[in-house]
Amino acid sequence: MQAKSPKRRSFTHRLRPQIIDVEASGFGSDSYPIEIGVVLANGLRFSRVIRPLPDWNHWDERAEELHGISQKELQRHGHNPFQVARELNELLAGQTVYSDGWAVDKPWVDKLYNRLAIERKFFISPIESIVSEKQIEQWKGAMQQLGSQITQPAHRALNDAVLIQETYVLTRMQSNTADVMN
């Protein structure tokens, strides 16, 4: 069973939302999560490479080119999927995390929990549900600006989660400044 929507919405996201990002073995429905990164509102960071389950064998070399994680690395350094699911539940129980790729990230996280028959105890929502129209207008430019300042590799789950969070903060500040000036 999957977590249901929270009855009360937390307003923590107004300052610094909690972000989740997922890297996967490919792009289609046969793909599975291979890395999950989370950055919390207080700056705490969580990142795990996930060792594939025995029946998870789909692999797309184009995805590997993007994130740079090899199958060999997953086998050598990947964490037990049960451990990763439990750690995420402990870290995020009852909370909402936001994704800028909700349409793919949520199904990949759900695939992990459903395959393990573990209840996901946190909520995943699209970042678009908490950004204003002004932020949406500024998002791409802000992300490019911040991305050019970051020395960490792109398309690694934690690095992308931090970039998304910082983009939210920057666009929020820009939107608030524009509101004050008008």
N, C-alpha and C positions, 0 to 999 in steps of 0.2 A: 504494500500500500504506500502511496506517495503522500507527502505532506500537502496539506490543504492551505489555501491562502490565509494569511493572518487576519484576525478580526480587526485589530487596531494597527494602523500604519505607523511605523517608527519614523520620527523626524530627523534621526541621525543623518540620513542621506542628504539633508540640506547642506551640511558642511563637507562631508567626505563619505561617500557611499562605500559600502563593502562590495568588492568586485570579485567575480570568478571568471576565469578563462580556462578553456580546455583545448589541448592539441589532440589530434586523432590520427589513426592509422590511414585514413583516407577521407574522402569527401561524401560518399554515398551512405546508404542505409546499412551496408555491411560493415562500415567502419566502426571503430570502438575507441574509447578514450585511452590515451597513452601518457598524458601528463595533465595535471590539474594544478592551477595556481590561484591563490586567494590572497587578497590584501584587505585587511579590516579597516574600519574607520579610525582606529587608534594607531594604525601603521603596522600592526603585526602582520607578518607574511608567512604563508604556508605554500609549499611546493612539493609535489611528489610525482616522480615518473612511475608509471604503473606497469608491472609485468603482466603481459597478456594472459588471459585464461586459455586453457588448452584448445578450446573450440573457437577462439578468436584468431583467425589466421588471415583475414583480408589485409593486404598491404598495398599501398599505392606509392610508388616511388616519387610521384609529383608532390605528395604530402611530405615525404621525407626530405625532399629538396627544400621545402618551405620551412619546416621546423628544425631540420638537421638532426633528428633523433633516429638512430638506426635500430633495426631489430636486434642486433647484437648488444647494443647499449641497454635496450629494454630488458633483455634476458640477464645481463650482467649486473645492472644497477637498478632495475625496476623493483618497486615495493610490492608486497603482497596486496592484491586488490581488496581483500577483506580488511586488512589493516588500514588502507587508505580510506575506505568507506567509513570505518569506525572513527578514524581521526577527524574526518570532515564532520561527522555527526556530533562529535564532542565539541569541536571548535565552533560550529554554527547552529547548534540546537535552538530551534524556535526563531531564528533570525532570517532575514532576507538578504540575499546577495544578488547583485545585478550583473548582467552580461550584455556586452554590445553585439554578441552573436547568439542571442537567446535561441533562435530557431534551430541552431545546431548544437550549441553548448548544453542546453537543457536535455535534449534527447540523449546526448552522450553520457551525461551524468545519470540520467534515468536508466540507460542501458547497464551501467555499472551496478546500480542498486537493484534493479530488477533481476539481472542475471545472478546476483548473489543472494537474492531473496531477503534483502535487508531493507527496512523502512528508511527512507530519506527523511531526516528530521529537521530540514531547513527548506527554505523557499528560494526559488530562482525566478527573477523577474527581468524583463528587458529594461535596459538602461533608458530606453525611450520613455518609459513610464514615469521617470522622475526628472527629465530634462525639459526646459522651456523651449518655445519656438526659437527664441534668440540664441539659446545654446546650440540648438540643432544647426542653425545657420552658421555658427562659428566653429562647429565641431571639427570638420575636416582640416581647416587651416590651423587650429590649435593643436590637433594631433600631429600634424606634420611639423609644426614648430617645436613641440616637445620631443617628438621622435628624433629630430636632428640633433638634439642636445643629449640624448641618452646614448651611452656607450655600450650598453648591454645588447645582446642579439635580439632582434625582433622575432616574433612567432615562437617564443618560448612562453609558456603559460603565465608564469609569475611576472616576467618582464612586461607582457601585454596587459596583465591586470593592473600593474602599477601605472602604465601609460594611460590606460582608460580612466583610472581614478584621478590622475593628475589633469587629464583633459577635462574631466567633469569640473574639477576645482577651478581651472583657468577659465573655462567658458562661463562658469557661474560668476566669477569675479568680473569678467568682461561684461556680462549681462547686467550685473548690479551697477557697474560704473556707467553703462549706457543709460540705465534707468534714472540714475541721479542727475546725469547731465541733461536729460530731457525735461 
